[in-house]
Amino acid sequence: LKQLEEAIEFFESKLPPSSEIHKVLENVTMIAQRHGLTPKTIRALKCKNENGYIEQPLKMELHGNFNSYYSFLLELEKLDRITKIR
């Protein structure tokens, strides 16, 4: 039971509190700009509560070339947060 509690604590530490979503949006915007992408829209959508975790979907429209976009995705993968890209 203790191991499960530690595992839950570890994964919860990877999720930002809902009060900090603006920091996540700002971070993603800065990463996009650093790779030469032009953010047209980045906004948080309705939060989803899924089986013990909260998912915060973001809708993004970025303009730039393929190499810039690919570099942006590679940097997103390195973030401490759990990220899923569709």
N, CA, C and O atoms as a CHARMM CRD file, in Angstrom:
* protein
*
  344
    1    1 LEU  N      0.82600  -1.18900   0.00000 PROA 1      0.00000
    2    1 LEU  CA     0.00000   0.00000   0.00000 PROA 1      0.00000
    3    1 LEU  C      0.87300   1.25600   0.00000 PROA 1      0.00000
    4    1 LEU  O      0.56400   2.24200  -0.66900 PROA 1      0.00000
    5    2 LYS  N      1.96100   1.20200   0.75700 PROA 2      0.00000
    6    2 LYS  CA     2.86900   2.34800   0.82100 PROA 2      0.00000
    7    2 LYS  C      3.49900   2.61400  -0.55000 PROA 2      0.00000
    8    2 LYS  O      3.64700   3.76800  -0.95100 PROA 2      0.00000
    9    3 GLN  N      3.87000   1.54800  -1.26800 PROA 3      0.00000
   10    3 GLN  CA     4.44600   1.71600  -2.60300 PROA 3      0.00000
   11    3 GLN  C      3.43900   2.35000  -3.55900 PROA 3      0.00000
   12    3 GLN  O      3.80500   3.19300  -4.37900 PROA 3      0.00000
   13    4 LEU  N      2.18900   1.95300  -3.45800 PROA 4      0.00000
   14    4 LEU  CA     1.16000   2.54200  -4.31400 PROA 4      0.00000
   15    4 LEU  C      0.95700   4.01800  -3.99900 PROA 4      0.00000
   16    4 LEU  O      0.80300   4.83500  -4.90700 PROA 4      0.00000
   17    5 GLU  N      0.95700   4.35700  -2.72200 PROA 5      0.00000
   18    5 GLU  CA     0.81000   5.75800  -2.33200 PROA 5      0.00000
   19    5 GLU  C      1.97900   6.59400  -2.85800 PROA 5      0.00000
   20    5 GLU  O      1.78300   7.72600  -3.30100 PROA 5      0.00000
   21    6 GLU  N      3.18900   6.03900  -2.81100 PROA 6      0.00000
   22    6 GLU  CA     4.36600   6.74600  -3.32800 PROA 6      0.00000
   23    6 GLU  C      4.27400   6.91900  -4.84400 PROA 6      0.00000
   24    6 GLU  O      4.64500   7.96400  -5.37900 PROA 6      0.00000
   25    7 ALA  N      3.78100   5.89400  -5.52500 PROA 7      0.00000
   26    7 ALA  CA     3.62200   5.98200  -6.98000 PROA 7      0.00000
   27    7 ALA  C      2.58200   7.03900  -7.34400 PROA 7      0.00000
   28    7 ALA  O      2.79300   7.81800  -8.27400 PROA 7      0.00000
   29    8 ILE  N      1.48000   7.07100  -6.63100 PROA 8      0.00000
   30    8 ILE  CA     0.44500   8.07800  -6.87900 PROA 8      0.00000
   31    8 ILE  C      0.99800   9.47400  -6.63600 PROA 8      0.00000
   32    8 ILE  O      0.74400  10.39000  -7.41800 PROA 8      0.00000
   33    9 GLU  N      1.74300   9.63900  -5.56900 PROA 9      0.00000
   34    9 GLU  CA     2.33800  10.94200  -5.24800 PROA 9      0.00000
   35    9 GLU  C      3.30500  11.38000  -6.34900 PROA 9      0.00000
   36    9 GLU  O      3.33200  12.55100  -6.72800 PROA 9      0.00000
   37   10 PHE  N      4.09900  10.43300  -6.86200 PROA 10     0.00000
   38   10 PHE  CA     5.04200  10.74400  -7.93600 PROA 10     0.00000
   39   10 PHE  C      4.30700  11.24800  -9.17200 PROA 10     0.00000
   40   10 PHE  O      4.66800  12.28700  -9.72500 PROA 10     0.00000
   41   11 PHE  N      3.28000  10.52300  -9.60900 PROA 11     0.00000
   42   11 PHE  CA     2.56900  10.91700 -10.82300 PROA 11     0.00000
   43   11 PHE  C      1.76500  12.19800 -10.63000 PROA 11     0.00000
   44   11 PHE  O      1.65100  13.00200 -11.55500 PROA 11     0.00000
   45   12 GLU  N      1.21400  12.39200  -9.45200 PROA 12     0.00000
   46   12 GLU  CA     0.49500  13.64300  -9.18900 PROA 12     0.00000
   47   12 GLU  C      1.44300  14.83200  -9.21600 PROA 12     0.00000
   48   12 GLU  O      1.03200  15.93800  -9.56700 PROA 12     0.00000
   49   13 SER  N      2.70300  14.62200  -8.85300 PROA 13     0.00000
   50   13 SER  CA     3.67300  15.71800  -8.88500 PROA 13     0.00000
   51   13 SER  C      3.97500  16.15200 -10.31500 PROA 13     0.00000
   52   13 SER  O      4.47200  17.25700 -10.53400 PROA 13     0.00000
   53   14 LYS  N      3.68100  15.29900 -11.28400 PROA 14     0.00000
   54   14 LYS  CA     3.90600  15.62400 -12.68300 PROA 14     0.00000
   55   14 LYS  C      2.75500  16.43500 -13.28200 PROA 14     0.00000
   56   14 LYS  O      2.88100  16.96100 -14.38800 PROA 14     0.00000
   57   15 LEU  N      1.65700  16.53700 -12.57600 PROA 15     0.00000
   58   15 LEU  CA     0.49000  17.26800 -13.06900 PROA 15     0.00000
   59   15 LEU  C      0.43200  18.63600 -12.40400 PROA 15     0.00000
   60   15 LEU  O      0.56200  18.73600 -11.18400 PROA 15     0.00000
   61   16 PRO  N      0.23900  19.69000 -13.18800 PROA 16     0.00000
   62   16 PRO  CA     0.17300  21.02400 -12.58400 PROA 16     0.00000
   63   16 PRO  C     -1.16700  21.23000 -11.90000 PROA 16     0.00000
   64   16 PRO  O     -2.18800  20.74100 -12.38300 PROA 16     0.00000
   65   17 PRO  N     -1.18000  21.94700 -10.78300 PROA 17     0.00000
   66   17 PRO  CA    -2.46000  22.30300 -10.18700 PROA 17     0.00000
   67   17 PRO  C     -3.24400  23.17300 -11.16200 PROA 17     0.00000
   68   17 PRO  O     -2.64700  23.89900 -11.95700 PROA 17     0.00000
   69   18 SER  N     -4.57000  23.11100 -11.11300 PROA 18     0.00000
   70   18 SER  CA    -5.37800  23.87900 -12.05500 PROA 18     0.00000
   71   18 SER  C     -5.11800  25.37500 -11.92300 PROA 18     0.00000
   72   18 SER  O     -5.31600  26.12700 -12.87700 PROA 18     0.00000
   73   19 SER  N     -4.67700  25.80800 -10.74800 PROA 19     0.00000
   74   19 SER  CA    -4.40100  27.23100 -10.56200 PROA 19     0.00000
   75   19 SER  C     -3.13300  27.67100 -11.29300 PROA 19     0.00000
   76   19 SER  O     -2.88300  28.87100 -11.41000 PROA 19     0.00000
   77   20 GLU  N     -2.32900  26.72600 -11.78800 PROA 20     0.00000
   78   20 GLU  CA    -1.08400  27.05700 -12.46800 PROA 20     0.00000
   79   20 GLU  C     -1.14400  26.82800 -13.97400 PROA 20     0.00000
   80   20 GLU  O     -0.10700  26.82700 -14.63700 PROA 20     0.00000
   81   21 ILE  N     -2.33700  26.63400 -14.52200 PROA 21     0.00000
   82   21 ILE  CA    -2.44100  26.34700 -15.95600 PROA 21     0.00000
   83   21 ILE  C     -1.91300  27.50700 -16.78500 PROA 21     0.00000
   84   21 ILE  O     -1.39500  27.29100 -17.88100 PROA 21     0.00000
   85   22 HSD  N     -2.03400  28.73600 -16.28600 PROA 22     0.00000
   86   22 HSD  CA    -1.50500  29.88600 -17.03200 PROA 22     0.00000
   87   22 HSD  C      0.01800  29.78800 -17.18900 PROA 22     0.00000
   88   22 HSD  O      0.56700  30.24200 -18.19300 PROA 22     0.00000
   89   23 LYS  N      0.69900  29.19800 -16.20000 PROA 23     0.00000
   90   23 LYS  CA     2.15100  29.02500 -16.29000 PROA 23     0.00000
   91   23 LYS  C      2.50000  27.99200 -17.36200 PROA 23     0.00000
   92   23 LYS  O      3.48000  28.14800 -18.09000 PROA 23     0.00000
   93   24 VAL  N      1.69100  26.94000 -17.45200 PROA 24     0.00000
   94   24 VAL  CA     1.90700  25.91500 -18.47000 PROA 24     0.00000
   95   24 VAL  C      1.71000  26.52900 -19.85400 PROA 24     0.00000
   96   24 VAL  O      2.51300  26.29600 -20.75700 PROA 24     0.00000
   97   25 LEU  N      0.64800  27.31000 -20.02100 PROA 25     0.00000
   98   25 LEU  CA     0.38100  27.96700 -21.30600 PROA 25     0.00000
   99   25 LEU  C      1.52700  28.91000 -21.68400 PROA 25     0.00000
  100   25 LEU  O      1.94900  28.95500 -22.84000 PROA 25     0.00000
  101   26 GLU  N      2.01700  29.64800 -20.71300 PROA 26     0.00000
  102   26 GLU  CA     3.12200  30.57300 -20.95200 PROA 26     0.00000
  103   26 GLU  C      4.38100  29.80400 -21.35400 PROA 26     0.00000
  104   26 GLU  O      5.09400  30.21500 -22.27000 PROA 26     0.00000
  105   27 ASN  N      4.65300  28.70000 -20.68000 PROA 27     0.00000
  106   27 ASN  CA     5.82300  27.88200 -20.98000 PROA 27     0.00000
  107   27 ASN  C      5.74700  27.31500 -22.39600 PROA 27     0.00000
  108   27 ASN  O      6.73500  27.35500 -23.12800 PROA 27     0.00000
  109   28 VAL  N      4.59600  26.79300 -22.78500 PROA 28     0.00000
  110   28 VAL  CA     4.41600  26.22700 -24.12100 PROA 28     0.00000
  111   28 VAL  C      4.58600  27.32000 -25.17600 PROA 28     0.00000
  112   28 VAL  O      5.19700  27.08400 -26.21800 PROA 28     0.00000
  113   29 THR  N      4.05400  28.50100 -24.91400 PROA 29     0.00000
  114   29 THR  CA     4.19400  29.62300 -25.84500 PROA 29     0.00000
  115   29 THR  C      5.65700  30.00500 -26.02300 PROA 29     0.00000
  116   29 THR  O      6.10600  30.24300 -27.14400 PROA 29     0.00000
  117   30 MET  N      6.39200  30.06300 -24.93400 PROA 30     0.00000
  118   30 MET  CA     7.81500  30.42500 -25.00400 PROA 30     0.00000
  119   30 MET  C      8.61600  29.37700 -25.78500 PROA 30     0.00000
  120   30 MET  O      9.51400  29.72200 -26.55300 PROA 30     0.00000
  121   31 ILE  N      8.28600  28.10200 -25.58500 PROA 31     0.00000
  122   31 ILE  CA     8.97100  27.03600 -26.32100 PROA 31     0.00000
  123   31 ILE  C      8.68800  27.17400 -27.82000 PROA 31     0.00000
  124   31 ILE  O      9.59600  27.04700 -28.64100 PROA 31     0.00000
  125   32 ALA  N      7.43700  27.43300 -28.16600 PROA 32     0.00000
  126   32 ALA  CA     7.05700  27.59600 -29.57700 PROA 32     0.00000
  127   32 ALA  C      7.81900  28.76400 -30.20100 PROA 32     0.00000
  128   32 ALA  O      8.35400  28.63400 -31.30200 PROA 32     0.00000
  129   33 GLN  N      7.87200  29.88300 -29.51700 PROA 33     0.00000
  130   33 GLN  CA     8.56100  31.06200 -30.04300 PROA 33     0.00000
  131   33 GLN  C     10.06300  30.81700 -30.15800 PROA 33     0.00000
  132   33 GLN  O     10.69500  31.28200 -31.10600 PROA 33     0.00000
  133   34 ARG  N     10.62800  30.10300 -29.21300 PROA 34     0.00000
  134   34 ARG  CA    12.06300  29.80000 -29.23500 PROA 34     0.00000
  135   34 ARG  C     12.43500  28.98800 -30.47400 PROA 34     0.00000
  136   34 ARG  O     13.56100  29.08500 -30.96200 PROA 34     0.00000
  137   35 HSD  N     11.50400  28.19400 -30.98300 PROA 35     0.00000
  138   35 HSD  CA    11.76500  27.36800 -32.15700 PROA 35     0.00000
  139   35 HSD  C     11.28700  28.01800 -33.44700 PROA 35     0.00000
  140   35 HSD  O     11.22100  27.36700 -34.49000 PROA 35     0.00000
  141   36 GLY  N     10.95500  29.30200 -33.37400 PROA 36     0.00000
  142   36 GLY  CA    10.59500  30.04000 -34.58300 PROA 36     0.00000
  143   36 GLY  C      9.16500  29.85400 -35.02800 PROA 36     0.00000
  144   36 GLY  O      8.82600  30.19700 -36.16100 PROA 36     0.00000
  145   37 LEU  N      8.32100  29.32400 -34.17500 PROA 37     0.00000
  146   37 LEU  CA     6.91100  29.16700 -34.50800 PROA 37     0.00000
  147   37 LEU  C      6.14600  30.41600 -34.07800 PROA 37     0.00000
  148   37 LEU  O      6.50600  31.07600 -33.10300 PROA 37     0.00000
  149   38 THR  N      5.10500  30.72300 -34.80900 PROA 38     0.00000
  150   38 THR  CA     4.25400  31.85200 -34.45900 PROA 38     0.00000
  151   38 THR  C      2.96600  31.30300 -33.86700 PROA 38     0.00000
  152   38 THR  O      2.16800  30.70300 -34.58700 PROA 38     0.00000
  153   39 PRO  N      2.74500  31.49700 -32.57100 PROA 39     0.00000
  154   39 PRO  CA     1.49100  31.02600 -31.96400 PROA 39     0.00000
  155   39 PRO  C      0.33200  31.92800 -32.38200 PROA 39     0.00000
  156   39 PRO  O      0.32900  33.12400 -32.08900 PROA 39     0.00000
  157   40 LYS  N     -0.64600  31.34800 -33.06400 PROA 40     0.00000
  158   40 LYS  CA    -1.84900  32.09700 -33.43900 PROA 40     0.00000
  159   40 LYS  C     -2.87200  32.01800 -32.31200 PROA 40     0.00000
  160   40 LYS  O     -3.43900  33.03100 -31.90300 PROA 40     0.00000
  161   41 THR  N     -3.09900  30.80900 -31.81600 PROA 41     0.00000
  162   41 THR  CA    -3.98600  30.63800 -30.65600 PROA 41     0.00000
  163   41 THR  C     -3.45300  29.51300 -29.78200 PROA 41     0.00000
  164   41 THR  O     -3.04900  28.46000 -30.27600 PROA 41     0.00000
  165   42 ILE  N     -3.45900  29.74900 -28.49500 PROA 42     0.00000
  166   42 ILE  CA    -3.17600  28.71100 -27.50500 PROA 42     0.00000
  167   42 ILE  C     -4.14700  28.98300 -26.36400 PROA 42     0.00000
  168   42 ILE  O     -4.08500  30.03200 -25.72300 PROA 42     0.00000
  169   43 ARG  N     -5.04100  28.03700 -26.11500 PROA 43     0.00000
  170   43 ARG  CA    -6.00600  28.25400 -25.03700 PROA 43     0.00000
  171   43 ARG  C     -6.35500  26.94500 -24.35000 PROA 43     0.00000
  172   43 ARG  O     -6.27800  25.86400 -24.93400 PROA 43     0.00000
  173   44 ALA  N     -6.73400  27.08200 -23.11200 PROA 44     0.00000
  174   44 ALA  CA    -7.15300  25.92600 -22.32000 PROA 44     0.00000
  175   44 ALA  C     -8.62000  25.63200 -22.61600 PROA 44     0.00000
  176   44 ALA  O     -9.44700  26.54200 -22.67300 PROA 44     0.00000
  177   45 LEU  N     -8.92700  24.36500 -22.80100 PROA 45     0.00000
  178   45 LEU  CA   -10.30700  23.93200 -23.00100 PROA 45     0.00000
  179   45 LEU  C    -10.86600  23.43600 -21.67600 PROA 45     0.00000
  180   45 LEU  O    -10.18800  23.49300 -20.65100 PROA 45     0.00000
  181   46 LYS  N    -12.09000  22.95300 -21.69800 PROA 46     0.00000
  182   46 LYS  CA   -12.73400  22.47000 -20.48100 PROA 46     0.00000
  183   46 LYS  C    -11.95400  21.30000 -19.88500 PROA 46     0.00000
  184   46 LYS  O    -11.59000  20.35300 -20.58200 PROA 46     0.00000
  185   47 CYS  N    -11.71200  21.38800 -18.59900 PROA 47     0.00000
  186   47 CYS  CA   -10.97000  20.37300 -17.85800 PROA 47     0.00000
  187   47 CYS  C    -11.77400  19.06400 -17.80400 PROA 47     0.00000
  188   47 CYS  O    -12.99500  19.08500 -17.64700 PROA 47     0.00000
  189   48 LYS  N    -11.07100  17.92000 -17.93600 PROA 48     0.00000
  190   48 LYS  CA   -11.72600  16.60800 -17.87600 PROA 48     0.00000
  191   48 LYS  C    -11.23400  15.86100 -16.64400 PROA 48     0.00000
  192   48 LYS  O    -10.02900  15.78000 -16.40800 PROA 48     0.00000
  193   49 ASN  N    -12.14700  15.32100 -15.86600 PROA 49     0.00000
  194   49 ASN  CA   -11.79700  14.51000 -14.69800 PROA 49     0.00000
  195   49 ASN  C    -11.94400  13.05000 -15.09300 PROA 49     0.00000
  196   49 ASN  O    -13.05700  12.56800 -15.30300 PROA 49     0.00000
  197   50 GLU  N    -10.82500  12.34800 -15.19300 PROA 50     0.00000
  198   50 GLU  CA   -10.79600  10.97500 -15.68400 PROA 50     0.00000
  199   50 GLU  C    -10.21900  10.01600 -14.64800 PROA 50     0.00000
  200   50 GLU  O     -9.01800  10.05800 -14.38200 PROA 50     0.00000
  201   51 ASN  N    -11.02000   9.17700 -14.07200 PROA 51     0.00000
  202   51 ASN  CA   -10.56000   8.07300 -13.21400 PROA 51     0.00000
  203   51 ASN  C     -9.37200   8.41100 -12.31200 PROA 51     0.00000
  204   51 ASN  O     -8.35900   7.71300 -12.35000 PROA 51     0.00000
  205   52 GLY  N     -9.47300   9.43500 -11.52600 PROA 52     0.00000
  206   52 GLY  CA    -8.43600   9.74100 -10.55300 PROA 52     0.00000
  207   52 GLY  C     -7.39100  10.74700 -10.99900 PROA 52     0.00000
  208   52 GLY  O     -6.50000  11.09200 -10.22200 PROA 52     0.00000
  209   53 TYR  N     -7.47800  11.22300 -12.22400 PROA 53     0.00000
  210   53 TYR  CA    -6.55800  12.27600 -12.65300 PROA 53     0.00000
  211   53 TYR  C     -7.34300  13.32600 -13.43200 PROA 53     0.00000
  212   53 TYR  O     -8.45900  13.07800 -13.88900 PROA 53     0.00000
  213   54 ILE  N     -6.75400  14.46600 -13.56700 PROA 54     0.00000
  214   54 ILE  CA    -7.40300  15.55800 -14.28300 PROA 54     0.00000
  215   54 ILE  C     -6.62200  15.83300 -15.55400 PROA 54     0.00000
  216   54 ILE  O     -5.40000  15.98300 -15.52800 PROA 54     0.00000
  217   55 GLU  N     -7.33400  15.89600 -16.65900 PROA 55     0.00000
  218   55 GLU  CA    -6.72300  16.18700 -17.94800 PROA 55     0.00000
  219   55 GLU  C     -7.08800  17.60900 -18.33600 PROA 55     0.00000
  220   55 GLU  O     -8.26000  17.98200 -18.30700 PROA 55     0.00000
  221   56 GLN  N     -6.08400  18.40800 -18.70000 PROA 56     0.00000
  222   56 GLN  CA    -6.31800  19.77900 -19.12200 PROA 56     0.00000
  223   56 GLN  C     -5.97400  19.89600 -20.60400 PROA 56     0.00000
  224   56 GLN  O     -4.81300  20.10300 -20.95700 PROA 56     0.00000
  225   57 PRO  N     -6.99000  19.76200 -21.48100 PROA 57     0.00000
  226   57 PRO  CA    -6.71400  19.87400 -22.91600 PROA 57     0.00000
  227   57 PRO  C     -6.39300  21.32100 -23.30600 PROA 57     0.00000
  228   57 PRO  O     -6.94900  22.27400 -22.76000 PROA 57     0.00000
  229   58 LEU  N     -5.48900  21.44600 -24.25600 PROA 58     0.00000
  230   58 LEU  CA    -5.13000  22.74300 -24.81100 PROA 58     0.00000
  231   58 LEU  C     -5.36000  22.70200 -26.31300 PROA 58     0.00000
  232   58 LEU  O     -5.06800  21.70000 -26.96600 PROA 58     0.00000
  233   59 LYS  N     -5.87800  23.78000 -26.85100 PROA 59     0.00000
  234   59 LYS  CA    -6.03900  23.88600 -28.30200 PROA 59     0.00000
  235   59 LYS  C     -5.00200  24.88500 -28.78200 PROA 59     0.00000
  236   59 LYS  O     -4.92900  26.00900 -28.28700 PROA 59     0.00000
  237   60 MET  N     -4.19600  24.45900 -29.75900 PROA 60     0.00000
  238   60 MET  CA    -3.10300  25.29600 -30.23700 PROA 60     0.00000
  239   60 MET  C     -3.12800  25.39900 -31.75300 PROA 60     0.00000
  240   60 MET  O     -3.40000  24.42400 -32.45500 PROA 60     0.00000
  241   61 GLU  N     -2.84000  26.59200 -32.24200 PROA 61     0.00000
  242   61 GLU  CA    -2.62000  26.79100 -33.67000 PROA 61     0.00000
  243   61 GLU  C     -1.28300  27.50300 -33.79200 PROA 61     0.00000
  244   61 GLU  O     -1.12600  28.64300 -33.35400 PROA 61     0.00000
  245   62 LEU  N     -0.32500  26.81300 -34.39300 PROA 62     0.00000
  246   62 LEU  CA     1.02700  27.34500 -34.54800 PROA 62     0.00000
  247   62 LEU  C      1.36500  27.39500 -36.03000 PROA 62     0.00000
  248   62 LEU  O      0.96300  26.51900 -36.79500 PROA 62     0.00000
  249   63 HSD  N      2.10600  28.42600 -36.43200 PROA 63     0.00000
  250   63 HSD  CA     2.52400  28.55600 -37.82300 PROA 63     0.00000
  251   63 HSD  C      4.04600  28.55000 -37.88200 PROA 63     0.00000
  252   63 HSD  O      4.71500  29.20300 -37.08100 PROA 63     0.00000
  253   64 GLY  N      4.58200  27.80100 -38.84300 PROA 64     0.00000
  254   64 GLY  CA     6.02200  27.72300 -39.02900 PROA 64     0.00000
  255   64 GLY  C      6.35700  26.55300 -39.92400 PROA 64     0.00000
  256   64 GLY  O      5.46600  25.88300 -40.44500 PROA 64     0.00000
  257   65 ASN  N      7.65000  26.30600 -40.10500 PROA 65     0.00000
  258   65 ASN  CA     8.05100  25.21000 -40.97600 PROA 65     0.00000
  259   65 ASN  C      8.12800  23.89000 -40.20400 PROA 65     0.00000
  260   65 ASN  O      8.03500  23.86300 -38.97700 PROA 65     0.00000
  261   66 PHE  N      8.29800  22.80700 -40.94600 PROA 66     0.00000
  262   66 PHE  CA     8.29500  21.47600 -40.34700 PROA 66     0.00000
  263   66 PHE  C      9.40000  21.30900 -39.31200 PROA 66     0.00000
  264   66 PHE  O      9.15400  20.79700 -38.22000 PROA 66     0.00000
  265   67 ASN  N     10.61200  21.73600 -39.64400 PROA 67     0.00000
  266   67 ASN  CA    11.74300  21.54500 -38.72300 PROA 67     0.00000
  267   67 ASN  C     11.51500  22.27400 -37.40700 PROA 67     0.00000
  268   67 ASN  O     11.84000  21.74800 -36.34200 PROA 67     0.00000
  269   68 SER  N     10.96200  23.47000 -37.46900 PROA 68     0.00000
  270   68 SER  CA    10.66000  24.22400 -36.24300 PROA 68     0.00000
  271   68 SER  C      9.60800  23.49600 -35.41400 PROA 68     0.00000
  272   68 SER  O      9.72800  23.38600 -34.19400 PROA 68     0.00000
  273   69 TYR  N      8.58000  23.00300 -36.09000 PROA 69     0.00000
  274   69 TYR  CA     7.50600  22.29400 -35.39100 PROA 69     0.00000
  275   69 TYR  C      8.03400  21.00900 -34.75300 PROA 69     0.00000
  276   69 TYR  O      7.68700  20.68800 -33.61700 PROA 69     0.00000
  277   70 TYR  N      8.86200  20.28500 -35.47600 PROA 70     0.00000
  278   70 TYR  CA     9.42600  19.04100 -34.95600 PROA 70     0.00000
  279   70 TYR  C     10.30300  19.32300 -33.72900 PROA 70     0.00000
  280   70 TYR  O     10.22400  18.60000 -32.73600 PROA 70     0.00000
  281   71 SER  N     11.12800  20.35600 -33.79100 PROA 71     0.00000
  282   71 SER  CA    11.96700  20.73100 -32.65000 PROA 71     0.00000
  283   71 SER  C     11.11500  21.11700 -31.44300 PROA 71     0.00000
  284   71 SER  O     11.45100  20.79400 -30.30400 PROA 71     0.00000
  285   72 PHE  N     10.01800  21.80500 -31.70400 PROA 72     0.00000
  286   72 PHE  CA     9.06900  22.18400 -30.65400 PROA 72     0.00000
  287   72 PHE  C      8.51300  20.93900 -29.97100 PROA 72     0.00000
  288   72 PHE  O      8.46200  20.87700 -28.74200 PROA 72     0.00000
  289   73 LEU  N      8.09700  19.95000 -30.75500 PROA 73     0.00000
  290   73 LEU  CA     7.55100  18.71300 -30.19100 PROA 73     0.00000
  291   73 LEU  C      8.59800  17.96100 -29.37500 PROA 73     0.00000
  292   73 LEU  O      8.28600  17.41800 -28.31500 PROA 73     0.00000
  293   74 LEU  N      9.83200  17.92600 -29.85900 PROA 74     0.00000
  294   74 LEU  CA    10.90000  17.25200 -29.11500 PROA 74     0.00000
  295   74 LEU  C     11.12700  17.91200 -27.76000 PROA 74     0.00000
  296   74 LEU  O     11.35600  17.22300 -26.76600 PROA 74     0.00000
  297   75 GLU  N     11.06500  19.23700 -27.71100 PROA 75     0.00000
  298   75 GLU  CA    11.25400  19.92300 -26.43100 PROA 75     0.00000
  299   75 GLU  C     10.06400  19.70200 -25.49900 PROA 75     0.00000
  300   75 GLU  O     10.23900  19.58700 -24.28600 PROA 75     0.00000
  301   76 LEU  N      8.85100  19.64200 -26.06100 PROA 76     0.00000
  302   76 LEU  CA     7.67700  19.35500 -25.21900 PROA 76     0.00000
  303   76 LEU  C      7.80400  17.99600 -24.54100 PROA 76     0.00000
  304   76 LEU  O      7.40500  17.83300 -23.38800 PROA 76     0.00000
  305   77 GLU  N      8.36000  17.02500 -25.25500 PROA 77     0.00000
  306   77 GLU  CA     8.54600  15.69000 -24.68800 PROA 77     0.00000
  307   77 GLU  C      9.46200  15.70000 -23.47300 PROA 77     0.00000
  308   77 GLU  O      9.34900  14.82600 -22.61300 PROA 77     0.00000
  309   78 LYS  N     10.36100  16.66500 -23.38400 PROA 78     0.00000
  310   78 LYS  CA    11.33400  16.72700 -22.29500 PROA 78     0.00000
  311   78 LYS  C     10.80400  17.43400 -21.05200 PROA 78     0.00000
  312   78 LYS  O     11.47400  17.45700 -20.02000 PROA 78     0.00000
  313   79 LEU  N      9.60700  18.01000 -21.14300 PROA 79     0.00000
  314   79 LEU  CA     9.04000  18.69700 -19.98500 PROA 79     0.00000
  315   79 LEU  C      8.77800  17.71100 -18.85000 PROA 79     0.00000
  316   79 LEU  O      8.54400  16.52600 -19.08800 PROA 79     0.00000
  317   80 ASP  N      8.82100  18.21400 -17.60600 PROA 80     0.00000
  318   80 ASP  CA     8.56700  17.36600 -16.44100 PROA 80     0.00000
  319   80 ASP  C      7.11100  16.91700 -16.36900 PROA 80     0.00000
  320   80 ASP  O      6.79900  15.92800 -15.70600 PROA 80     0.00000
  321   81 ARG  N      6.24600  17.61300 -17.02400 PROA 81     0.00000
  322   81 ARG  CA     4.81600  17.29700 -16.97100 PROA 81     0.00000
  323   81 ARG  C      4.49100  16.13700 -17.88800 PROA 81     0.00000
  324   81 ARG  O      5.19900  15.89000 -18.86500 PROA 81     0.00000
  325   82 ILE  N      3.43400  15.43500 -17.58000 PROA 82     0.00000
  326   82 ILE  CA     2.93900  14.37500 -18.45300 PROA 82     0.00000
  327   82 ILE  C      2.21200  15.05400 -19.60500 PROA 82     0.00000
  328   82 ILE  O      1.30700  15.86200 -19.39300 PROA 82     0.00000
  329   83 THR  N      2.61900  14.71600 -20.83300 PROA 83     0.00000
  330   83 THR  CA     2.07300  15.38000 -22.00300 PROA 83     0.00000
  331   83 THR  C      1.59900  14.33600 -22.99900 PROA 83     0.00000
  332   83 THR  O      2.27200  13.33300 -23.23600 PROA 83     0.00000
  333   84 LYS  N      0.44100  14.58300 -23.57400 PROA 84     0.00000
  334   84 LYS  CA    -0.10000  13.72300 -24.62400 PROA 84     0.00000
  335   84 LYS  C     -0.47300  14.63200 -25.78000 PROA 84     0.00000
  336   84 LYS  O     -1.20400  15.60600 -25.60200 PROA 84     0.00000
  337   85 ILE  N      0.03400  14.31100 -26.97600 PROA 85     0.00000
  338   85 ILE  CA    -0.22300  15.14500 -28.14300 PROA 85     0.00000
  339   85 ILE  C     -1.02100  14.33100 -29.14700 PROA 85     0.00000
  340   85 ILE  O     -0.66200  13.20500 -29.49100 PROA 85     0.00000
  341   86 ARG  N     -2.11400  14.92900 -29.60700 PROA 86     0.00000
  342   86 ARG  CA    -2.95200  14.27200 -30.63500 PROA 86     0.00000
  343   86 ARG  C     -2.82500  15.02700 -31.92300 PROA 86     0.00000
  344   86 ARG  O     -3.44200  14.65400 -32.92100 PROA 86     0.00000
